[in-house]
């Protein structure tokens, strides 16, 4: 049996002419209502040609690149939480550098 899921990414782009910047926000929506956000910015050099699509593409690429590690960390935290429920002793770990328990 094949299980399929639908996740979606909304991308919002704001251009600020006076600052010569474009900001993008990528919002990942998952089946469990988790919403992760990545942000990216592109800045236009005063000597560059004013082509809005270039700033849009760079800002969006940076927002998506920012979203990728957040998605991986979320998966890692969820996996650790599942492990600690299965093994209560796994809830306490000592920092290798300081020895502090967390």
Buried (B, 14 or more C-beta within 10 A) or exposed (E): EEEEEEEEEEBEBEBEEEEBBBBBBBBBBBEEEEEBBBBBBBEBEEEEEEEEEBBBBBBBBBBBEBBEEBBEEBEEEEEEEEEBEEEEEEEEEEEEEEEEEE
